[in-house]
Amino acid sequence: MIVTYLITFVVKSGSEEEFLGLLKPVLDAMRHEHSFLNAVLHRDNEAPNRFMLYESWSDADDVARVQMHRDYRQPFWTRLPELLAEPRQVQSWVPMRSDFSGAMR
């Protein structure tokens, strides 16, 4: 079953570039995983230290058992607690419909 995770990160002010520097290699690597479908990273226009990551996977069990423990994630996981201004919010959703124009920039 496809699952989508919405993860909200509020990063300490001034830590945004370090956060992105650690997250971008994770996003680059996970796109090659067999159960990965898509991911979109968002930044709040009104709070530049607030980020939302939307990611979809074809197998929630694989995400929990395998993907979260990949070596390429470890630098991000290790440093994340020091970068966050508050605990991250994680929500799990089951997609019902997808509509994309293909015009994402």
Helices and strands as residue ranges (DSSP letters): E 3-10, H 16-30, E 36-43, E 50-57, H 60-65, G 67-69, G 71-73, H 74-83, E 89-93
